[in-house]
Amino acid sequence: MRLTTILVAAAAALNAGGAWAQASQGRELFIRPDKGNCIACHQVPEGSGPAVRSDVGPRLDAARLKGWDRERLRGLLEDPMRANPGTVMPPYGRHRLLESREIERVIDYLHALP
Amino acid sequence: MRFLDRPRAAAVLLALSLPLQAADGAEAVRNDIVSSMRARFPSLAPADYVAGSAAFDPVRQSEAAANRPAPGAAEAIEAGRRLWTTKFANGRSLAGCFPNGGRRIAAAYPQYDRRVKRLVSLETAINQCLKTHGQPLLEAGDPATMGAVLAYLRSLSDGQKIAVRTGSAPAEERFEEGRRIYFARMGQQNYSCASCHVDHAGNYFGDNAIPAPLGSAAAWPFIREGRPVTMQMRIRECLDRMGAAPFPAGSDELAHLEYFLAYLSNGIAIRPNAWRPR
């Protein structure tokens, strides 16, 4: 019983650590000018990314992203023009700015925003 | 031009193959954009836009004031003056190719030349003069030579109001081509020039307020890190950031874009060689 508890706790910690690592990778992709460079258009909460004055797109936080599940975010990042032909947001997937696995890491980061 | 990768090449080809929209004429296009800017930024006069980002950003305004005159501007202008006045082997000079030695001419460029059926930018006119006199041409993208010459030449028109004309069907077609390229999405980022500079003028891209299209043709060259940057050089930088292969320096496409932007700035006084940040 005691061993089981320890194993469950260890698995949870590993899982949390993995989620943190994935969100951390997503944060880097969100910021890097040669990758997502999302930070050039969107602000994020203090402590979640660099403090910038960007306001081409909306500020992104948990409240703003409510209802944006993985599938919906994936579709947006793949090609935002499908939903909004006039958008200035780059088609990260369609134009191969980000690979599929990188889009997943950005989603991890967005879902971890407070 | 550097090698195009597949997505970039496809995006550029797509942009260049878009059909021409019905042209309303240069003056109607200009009036639309001026009216749009006036409605969105009622406190700004057309001349205010010459400051670029600083038109929207008090922090940048302070930095610009602290860098007036721009570090390196005097040196660039002097280097340009020397190139402008140096005698060729035949005793002529660049200055001799232009009316009044080049004073007060810049406001009318680019202009459509009916004889050669092309737009003539200042870069084109300078190189045509050199060619006529058997001199090596200047590289349109080189700040040390063409940039310096233009820093000097446009300083001779400081305060002159831009007065670019269309006035013929072929000239209107060149303006329309510049407008079409300006509004065409290009490159991996899938932006058009207008996506940022018209739709999001005044918004912050990172920590930089996005300049409006008005006034941009009055501000060049600007001085960045001591070097003159012409409008065509700046457009090429922008295209590169968009993930598009930049049009070659001195190309017709850049001349068309410059013609479009210069026409939008008609009536705004030329203020060259001001400081800009990296």
Chai-1 contact restraints between the chains, C-beta under 6 A:
chainA,res_idxA,chainB,res_idxB,connection_type,confidence,min_distance_angstrom,max_distance_angstrom,comment,restraint_id
A,A40,B,F205,contact,1.0,0.0,6.0,A-B,restraint_1
A,A40,B,G206,contact,1.0,0.0,6.0,A-B,restraint_2
A,V52,B,G206,contact,1.0,0.0,6.0,A-B,restraint_3
A,V52,B,D207,contact,1.0,0.0,6.0,A-B,restraint_4
A,R53,B,Y204,contact,1.0,0.0,6.0,A-B,restraint_5
A,R53,B,D207,contact,1.0,0.0,6.0,A-B,restraint_6
A,S54,B,Y204,contact,1.0,0.0,6.0,A-B,restraint_7
A,S54,B,G206,contact,1.0,0.0,6.0,A-B,restraint_8
A,D55,B,N203,contact,1.0,0.0,6.0,A-B,restraint_9
A,D55,B,Y204,contact,1.0,0.0,6.0,A-B,restraint_10
A,V56,B,H200,contact,1.0,0.0,6.0,A-B,restraint_11
A,V56,B,N203,contact,1.0,0.0,6.0,A-B,restraint_12
A,V56,B,F205,contact,1.0,0.0,6.0,A-B,restraint_13
A,V88,B,S195,contact,1.0,0.0,6.0,A-B,restraint_14
A,P90,B,Q189,contact,1.0,0.0,6.0,A-B,restraint_15
A,P90,B,N190,contact,1.0,0.0,6.0,A-B,restraint_16
A,P91,B,N190,contact,1.0,0.0,6.0,A-B,restraint_17
A,H95,B,P7,contact,1.0,0.0,6.0,A-B,restraint_18
A,H95,B,Q188,contact,1.0,0.0,6.0,A-B,restraint_19
A,R96,B,P7,contact,1.0,0.0,6.0,A-B,restraint_20
A,L97,B,Q188,contact,1.0,0.0,6.0,A-B,restraint_21
